[in-house]
Amino acid sequence: MDNLVLQILEVDRVAISLGKINIYWYSILILTGILIAYCIARKECKNIGIKINDLDDFAFGLIPIAILGARIYYCIFTFNEFKNNILGIFKIWEGGLAIHGGIIAGVIWLIYFTKKRRINVLKFMDIVAPGLILAQAIGRWGNFFNGEAHGGIVTRTFLENLHLPKFIIEGMNIKGVYYQPTFLYESIWCILGFILIYTIYKKIKINGLTLSIYLSWYSLGRFFIESLRTDSLMIGPLRIAQVISIILFTIGIIGIIISIKRKEVR
């Protein structure tokens, strides 16, 4: 089975070639994650009285804004890579999207949108959060195909001892060197987070609670996983993702406490 999967995927960045046009796994997986997140949010809209048209309008603006925010965030902290190749900034299919930049841009757009449409911002954030963390889990596999977002050098035996499928082990062999699959750690963490967050969302109908749990859960895992990565964006000696994770984790914990005390039922 592993050999069949390996032959199909061939751990190649390009999924489909149409003449001179290449469609990359990175793009396919990110768009798949976005579509699934949209479907989850759409289902919940019907249950809490948010208009589908409002969700559609929000999503229509969110996709380019979040991608733009993720790219700008990444390029700001890696500008040395692009200062002699400005056009490279626009080649997002080659990788280089920072999820924290996408989250920040997305939240700004969400606050603006809900205020303009007079929608309860916490209620709207709560229906977006479960799908968002699942989309992140899917999107991390785009990093796998791009050979990025990995950890330090390890042995093949180390990877085999993790009981990983053969295609993942081979995918972690980058230019003859095996690396730790931190993309996989984060993907699994996000899947577990989705199960937790979506379960709580369905059972405990308190505005803001789902969003707050998302912030704290994702940030906790990202903080520790980031320490294993070799391609972290840096500010001096500090890993930016860890700094942001601490901030968002704190906001999430405070949000959980406030939400439970307020008990504003959706």
C-alpha positions as CSV (number, residue, x, y, z in Angstrom):
1,M,0.0,0.0,0.0
2,D,2.8,2.4,0.9
3,N,4.5,1.7,-2.4
4,L,1.3,2.5,-4.3
5,V,0.8,5.8,-2.4
6,L,4.5,6.7,-3.0
7,Q,4.1,6.0,-6.8
8,I,1.0,8.1,-7.0
9,L,2.3,11.1,-5.1
10,E,6.0,10.7,-5.9
11,V,6.6,13.4,-3.2
12,D,6.6,15.9,-6.0
13,R,5.6,19.6,-5.6
14,V,3.7,19.5,-8.9
15,A,0.4,17.6,-8.8
16,I,-0.7,18.3,-12.4
17,S,1.2,19.6,-15.4
18,L,-0.8,21.1,-18.2
19,G,1.8,22.1,-20.8
20,K,3.7,25.0,-19.3
21,I,1.1,25.4,-16.5
22,N,1.9,23.6,-13.2
23,I,-0.7,23.0,-10.5
24,Y,1.1,22.5,-7.2
25,W,0.1,20.3,-4.2
26,Y,0.7,23.3,-2.0
27,S,-2.1,25.3,-3.7
28,I,-4.5,22.3,-3.9
29,L,-4.2,21.5,-0.3
30,I,-4.6,25.1,0.9
31,L,-7.7,25.6,-1.2
32,T,-9.0,22.2,-0.1
33,G,-8.6,23.3,3.5
34,I,-10.4,26.6,2.8
35,L,-13.3,24.8,1.1
36,I,-13.8,22.4,4.0
37,A,-13.6,25.2,6.5
38,Y,-16.3,27.0,4.5
39,C,-18.5,24.0,4.4
40,I,-18.3,23.5,8.2
41,A,-19.1,27.2,8.8
42,R,-21.9,27.1,6.3
43,K,-23.5,24.2,8.1
44,E,-23.4,26.0,11.4
45,C,-24.8,29.2,10.0
46,K,-28.1,27.5,9.5
47,N,-28.1,26.4,13.1
48,I,-27.5,29.8,14.7
49,G,-29.3,32.2,12.4
50,I,-26.5,33.7,10.4
51,K,-27.4,34.3,6.8
52,I,-25.5,32.2,4.3
53,N,-25.1,35.2,2.1
54,D,-23.2,36.9,4.8
55,L,-20.9,34.0,5.1
56,D,-20.4,33.9,1.4
57,D,-19.5,37.6,1.2
58,F,-17.1,37.2,4.2
59,A,-15.4,34.1,2.6
60,F,-15.1,35.9,-0.8
61,G,-13.1,38.6,0.9
62,L,-11.3,36.4,3.4
63,I,-9.5,34.1,1.0
64,P,-7.4,36.8,-0.8
65,I,-7.0,38.9,2.4
66,A,-5.7,36.0,4.5
67,I,-3.4,34.7,1.7
68,L,-2.1,38.3,1.3
69,G,-1.6,38.7,5.0
70,A,0.2,35.4,5.3
71,R,2.5,36.3,2.4
72,I,3.3,39.8,3.6
73,Y,4.0,38.6,7.1
74,Y,6.4,36.0,5.7
75,C,8.2,38.4,3.4
76,I,8.6,41.0,6.0
77,F,10.7,38.7,8.1
78,T,12.5,37.1,5.2
79,F,13.1,40.2,3.1
80,N,16.7,39.4,2.5
81,E,15.6,36.5,0.4
82,F,13.7,38.9,-1.9
83,K,15.6,42.2,-1.9
84,N,17.4,41.1,-5.1
85,N,14.4,39.3,-6.6
86,I,11.3,41.4,-5.9
87,L,9.2,39.4,-8.3
88,G,9.8,36.3,-6.1
89,I,7.5,37.8,-3.6
90,F,4.5,37.0,-5.8
91,K,5.4,33.3,-6.3
92,I,3.3,32.0,-3.4
93,W,3.0,28.6,-5.1
94,E,6.6,28.0,-4.1
95,G,5.7,28.2,-0.4
96,G,6.2,31.0,2.1
97,L,2.9,31.6,3.8
98,A,3.0,32.3,7.5
99,I,-0.2,31.2,9.2
100,H,0.0,33.8,11.9
101,G,0.0,36.5,9.2
102,G,-3.1,34.9,7.7
103,I,-4.8,34.8,11.1
104,I,-4.1,38.4,11.9
105,A,-5.3,39.6,8.5
106,G,-8.4,37.4,8.7
107,V,-9.3,38.6,12.2
108,I,-9.0,42.3,11.0
109,W,-11.3,41.5,8.1
110,L,-13.7,39.6,10.3
111,I,-14.1,42.4,12.8
112,Y,-14.6,45.0,10.0
113,F,-17.1,42.7,8.2
114,T,-19.2,41.8,11.3
115,K,-19.3,45.4,12.4
116,K,-20.5,46.6,9.0
117,R,-23.1,43.8,8.8
118,R,-24.1,44.2,12.4
119,I,-23.4,40.6,13.2
120,N,-22.2,39.4,16.7
121,V,-18.5,39.1,16.2
122,L,-17.9,36.4,18.8
123,K,-20.7,34.2,17.3
124,F,-19.2,34.6,13.9
125,M,-15.7,33.8,15.1
126,D,-17.0,30.7,16.8
127,I,-18.4,29.2,13.6
128,V,-15.1,29.9,11.8
129,A,-12.7,28.5,14.4
130,P,-13.4,24.7,14.0
131,G,-13.0,24.8,10.2
132,L,-9.9,27.0,10.5
133,I,-7.9,24.6,12.6
134,L,-8.9,21.7,10.3
135,A,-7.8,23.8,7.3
136,Q,-4.5,24.3,9.0
137,A,-4.1,20.6,9.5
138,I,-4.7,20.0,5.7
139,G,-2.5,22.9,4.6
140,R,0.5,21.6,6.5
141,W,0.7,18.8,4.0
142,G,1.5,21.4,1.4
143,N,4.7,22.0,3.4
144,F,5.4,18.3,3.1
145,F,5.3,18.4,-0.7
146,N,7.4,21.6,-0.8
147,G,10.0,20.1,1.5
148,E,9.7,22.8,4.1
149,A,8.5,23.4,7.7
150,H,10.5,20.4,8.8
151,G,12.7,19.9,11.9
152,G,16.3,19.1,12.3
153,I,18.4,16.3,10.9
154,V,17.5,12.7,12.0
155,T,18.2,9.2,10.9
156,R,16.0,7.0,8.8
157,T,15.8,4.7,11.8
158,F,14.4,7.5,13.9
159,L,11.6,8.0,11.4
160,E,10.9,4.3,11.1
161,N,10.6,4.1,14.9
162,L,7.8,6.6,14.6
163,H,5.9,4.0,12.5
164,L,5.4,6.4,9.7
165,P,4.2,5.4,6.3
166,K,7.0,4.9,3.7
167,F,5.9,7.9,1.6
168,I,6.4,10.2,4.5
169,I,9.8,8.8,5.4
170,E,10.8,9.2,1.8
171,G,9.4,12.7,1.7
172,M,11.5,13.6,4.7
173,N,14.6,12.6,2.7
174,I,15.5,16.0,1.3
175,K,18.7,16.0,-0.9
176,G,19.9,12.8,0.8
177,V,19.3,14.0,4.4
178,Y,16.4,12.9,6.6
179,Y,14.6,15.5,8.6
180,Q,12.1,15.5,11.5
181,P,8.5,15.8,10.2
182,T,7.3,18.8,12.2
183,F,4.7,19.5,9.6
184,L,3.1,16.1,10.6
185,Y,3.3,16.9,14.3
186,E,1.4,20.1,13.7
187,S,-1.1,18.5,11.4
188,I,-2.0,15.9,14.0
189,W,-2.2,18.5,16.7
190,C,-4.6,20.5,14.6
191,I,-6.8,17.4,13.9
192,L,-7.0,16.7,17.6
193,G,-7.8,20.3,18.1
194,F,-10.6,20.2,15.6
195,I,-12.2,17.2,17.3
196,L,-11.9,19.0,20.7
197,I,-13.1,22.4,19.5
198,Y,-16.0,21.2,17.3
199,T,-17.2,18.9,20.1
200,I,-17.2,21.7,22.6
201,Y,-18.8,24.1,20.1
202,K,-21.8,21.6,19.7
203,K,-22.2,20.9,23.4
204,I,-21.4,24.2,25.1
205,K,-23.2,27.1,23.4
206,I,-21.4,30.0,24.9
207,N,-20.3,32.9,22.6
208,G,-16.5,33.3,22.3
209,L,-15.6,30.0,24.0
210,T,-14.8,28.1,20.8
211,L,-12.6,30.9,19.5
212,S,-10.8,31.1,22.8
213,I,-10.1,27.4,22.9
214,Y,-8.8,27.5,19.4
215,L,-6.4,30.3,20.2
216,S,-5.0,28.5,23.3
217,W,-4.9,25.0,21.8
218,Y,-3.2,25.9,18.6
219,S,-0.8,28.3,20.2
220,L,0.2,25.7,22.8
221,G,1.1,23.1,20.2
222,R,2.7,25.6,17.9
223,F,5.0,26.9,20.6
224,F,6.6,23.5,21.2
225,I,6.6,22.3,17.6
226,E,8.3,25.6,16.5
227,S,11.2,24.8,18.8
228,L,12.0,21.8,16.6
229,R,11.9,23.6,13.3
230,T,14.9,24.8,11.4
231,D,13.2,27.5,9.2
232,S,11.7,29.7,11.9
233,L,11.2,33.4,11.2
234,M,13.4,35.2,13.7
235,I,13.6,38.5,15.6
236,G,17.2,38.5,16.9
237,P,17.4,35.4,19.0
238,L,13.6,34.9,19.3
239,R,11.4,32.8,17.1
240,I,8.6,35.0,16.0
241,A,6.0,32.2,16.0
242,Q,6.8,31.4,19.6
243,V,6.4,35.0,20.6
244,I,3.0,35.2,18.8
245,S,2.0,31.9,20.3
246,I,2.6,33.1,23.8
247,I,0.5,36.2,23.1
248,L,-2.4,34.3,21.5
249,F,-2.3,31.6,24.2
250,T,-2.7,34.2,26.8
251,I,-5.5,35.9,25.0
252,G,-7.2,32.5,24.6
253,I,-7.0,31.6,28.3
254,I,-8.3,35.1,29.2
255,G,-11.1,34.6,26.6
256,I,-12.1,31.2,28.1
257,I,-12.3,32.7,31.6
258,I,-14.4,35.7,30.4
259,S,-16.6,33.6,28.2
260,I,-17.5,31.2,31.0
261,K,-18.1,34.0,33.5
262,R,-20.3,35.9,31.0
263,K,-22.2,32.9,29.8
264,E,-23.5,34.7,26.8
265,V,-25.5,31.9,25.1
266,R,-25.6,32.0,21.3
